[in-house]
Amino acid sequence: MSVAENLDIELLRTFIAVADLHTFSKAGIRLGRTQGAVSQQMQRLETLVGTALFEKEGRTKRLTQHGQHLLSYARDLLLLNDDALRSLKDSRFSGVLRIGSPHDVADTLLPTLLSQIARWAPSLNIELDVGRSPFLMEALHRGEVDMTISTRFDPQLEGVLLRTSPTVWICSAQYQHRPHSPLPLILADYPSIFRRVAIEALDAAQVRWTPAYTTSNLLGIKAAVKARLGVTARSIELLDSEMRVLGESDGLPRLPDTQFFLWIRPGTNQTLVKQAFELLASGFRAQQHPQ
């Protein structure tokens, strides 16, 4: 019976660093190792898997086809390894973690974040505040939540980009669009990024519009769309089977993408909050690297 071979997690960690940074020297700086040590580790890994993982491209290292194939597995294995260790080491963490989320992603992004935290610290009590991005950011600065998902960008905060979603014109599947009439707009009241983006895009394209319905929350927007009261500009997260998208062929201008960030409370010195944020941020950073 043959002895099973195992992939070394530290070799995979170095492999991912080289794949991300494209040189042994930069990977060594990130990992606190010499260039020679990184080179030796990659030679060991190539010997273990029995194939070349890198090829030279000028002064940089480019993944071979086998290297690209291994990279997807390496990221998953490293995340599982680190997740398991954090869970075991930090299972002593208990208490309350307060998280904010806009309604837009409460059914999409938020469950992913919550499941990661639950695996990492099962005894943690999570308090959710689902609301509008500008108000969640105000709550974050006041210390009322520990971290929040938001469409707002704040260069003064520590955060990570979670997702970039297309922003589109959304209406009911049964809505009758009349390109030569003023566009009936369904709007959130101030302050709203989507309100500003919609009005600026229509005015720049010289498309006539009229406010048909204004509401303070996403539930009101959904109700107005499904009642066929008009059209709204929103991230594609809002779309469901009862709605459809209007576009340039309907005489409407393109809209800029929506970015969803995860921000941590400024100035926090709580180990629990910092480690929970880093757990989430590292997972999303890994997903965003090209493979």
N, C-alpha and C positions, 0 to 999 in steps of 0.2 A: 504494500500500500504506500503510495507516494505521500511525501510530507507537503502539506499545503503551504504556499508562500503567502506572505502578508505584505501589504503596502505600508511603508513607514510613514506615520503622520508628519514627522518633522521633515522628511524628504518632500512630501507633498506640499508642506507649508512653504518651503524654499522654492519648489517648482512653481507655485502660484505667484510668488513674488517676482520671479524671473519673467514669467509670462506677462505679468502686469507692467513691469518696468523695462523689459526688453534687454537688460544687460545684467551680467553677473555682479558687476561692481555696485550698481544701484540697489540690487536685491540684497547684497551684503550689508549696505548701509542701513536699509530698513530693518534687517534682522540682527544687526550687531555682529556680523561675521565678516571675515576677510573674503576677497574675491576668490582666492585659492580654495577656501573652505566650501564656498558655494559651488565652484566648479567640480570639486571632488564629490559633493553630494549629488549633483546632477549626473555625474558619471555612474555613481552607485545606482541611482534610480533607473537610468537607461539599461544598465546591466540586469537589474531586477526584472524590468518589463520586457527586455530582449529586443529593443528597437530604439532608433534615434528619436529623440523628442524635440530637438532644436536643430536649426540650420542657420548658418551665418547669412546676414543681409547687411553688408557694409560693416559698421561697428556694432550692430545690434544683433540680438538673437530672435529669430522668428520660429514659431511653432511649426513642426511638421504636421502632416495630417494625423499621425498617431498622437502627437502632442496635443492637438486640439481635441481629439477624442478623449484623452485622459483628463484634460483640464475640467471638463464638465463633471466628471466623477470626483476629481480632487476637491473641487469647491464644495460639493455635497458632503463628502466624507469629512472635510475639515469643519464644516458647520455642525454636523452631527457630533463630532468629537468635542468641539468647544461647548456646544449646547449641553451635552451630557456632563462634562466636567463642571460647568457653571451650576447646573442643577444640583449636583452632589455637594459641591463646595458651598453653595449659597442657599441651600434648602433651609438654613437657619433664618433666612430673611422672612420676616413677617411684618405686617403693618398695612398701611394704606398707600396705594399709588393712584394719583389722580390724573386722568387722561381726558383730553378734550378732542373732539372730532366734529368736522362739519357733517351735515346731513348727507351731502353728496356722496361721501365714501363710507358711510356707516354700514353699508351692506357689502362693500368691496374691500377696501384697504384695512378697515378697522378689525374685522375678524382675524386677518392674518397676524396683525400686531398682538391681539389679545391671546391667540393660541400660542405664540412664541413665549410671551410672558408667563402664561399658565404652565408651560412645560418647564420653564426655568425656575420659577418660584411658585409651586402649587399652593402654598399656604398664604400667598399674598392676597389681600383684599383690594380689588380694583374698583374705583369710583369713576363713572363716566359722566362727562358733560358734553352732550351732543347739541350743537348750536351753530351759529354763524361764525365764519372765520374772523372777522374783525373783532367781535366780542370775545372770542376765545383767546385771541392774542392779547387783548386787554387783561383778561383774567390771568394769563400766563405772567405778564409783567407785574401784576398785583400779587402773585404768589398763590393764587386760588387753585391753579392746576399745576402739576409737576411737568407735564409735557403736553403738546397738542399738535394735531395735524392741522395744517392751514394752507390756504392758497396765498396767504400774504408772505412777502419776502421781507426779512428784517436782518440787515447785515450786522447788527449789534448782537445777535443771538447765535448760539451754537445750534446747528441743525443739519439735516441731511435731506436730499431730494428723494422722495419716495416714488413718485410717478409723474410722468408727463402725459396728459390726456388731450385729445383733440377737443376744441371748443366748436360747437356746431349750432345751427339754427334748428330748433326742435318744435314740432307741432303735433297735433293729434293725427293718427293714421287716417281719420276721416275729414281732416281739415281741408277746405277748398281755398287754395292759394290764388290770389288775384294780383299778378305782378304789376298791373298798371294802377292799382289803388294804394293809398298809404298803408304801410305794413302795421297791423295792430300788434303792439308789443306788450308782452307779459313781462313785468319788471319786478325785481326786488326793490324795496325802498333803500334809502341811503343808510350806511355806506355799503356799496356792493361793487365788486370788481366786474361782475358780469353785466351789470347795468351800464357801467362806464364803457366797457369794451363794446357792447352792442351799439350804444348811441354813437360813439366815436367812429365805428366802422360804417354805420349807415350814413352818417353825415359826410364822411370822407368820400363815400361812393355816390353821394347825392341821391340816395334812396329815401323817398318820403316815408315817414312813419308817424304813428300816433299812439300815445299811451292808452292801452285798452284795459289794463288790469295791473294793480300794484299790490304787493303783499309783503309781509315781514318775514316770511319763512318759505322753505322749500316745499312744504306740504301744500301751501297755497298756490305755488307755481304749478305743481303737478296737477292740482285740481283744475286750475284755469286752462292748462294745456288740454287735458282730457275732456273739458267742457267745450273745446273748440273755440275758445275766446280769442285766440291769437297765437303768436309765435314768441318763443323765448330763446335767448342765447345762453347756453349752459355747456358744461363739460359733458362728454358722451356718457359719463357715469349715470346721468339721469335717464337715459333712453331705456324704454321697455317695449314690449310687443304691441302696446296700444299707441305707440308714437312713431313718427318718422322724421327724417332729416331733410331739410331744404338746403339747397346749395347754389353754386354759381349759375347752374343751368336754370334756376328759378329767379335769377336776377338779384341774388343776395351776395354780399361780399364775403370773402374768407375771413376767418377770425383767428386770432393768435391762440396757441395752445395754452392749456391750464396746467400749472405746476402745483403739485401737492408736496409740502414739506412737513417734516417732523421737527419741532423745536423743543428744546429743554428749557426749563425755568432758569432765568439768568441768576447767577450768583449762588446757586444751590451747592451746599456742601454735604448733602445726604448721599452716603454710599449707595443706598438702595436705588435712588433716582438715577445717579450717574451710571451705575452698572446696567440698569434696565434700559436706559437710553443707548448705551454702547452696544448692548446685545442686539437691539433693533436696528441701529444704524449700520453695524457691521454686516448684517444679513442683507440689507438693501444695497449697500455699496458693492458687495460681491455679485449681486444680480445684475448690476449695471455695467460691469466690466465686459467688454466684447469677448466672445469665446471663439 
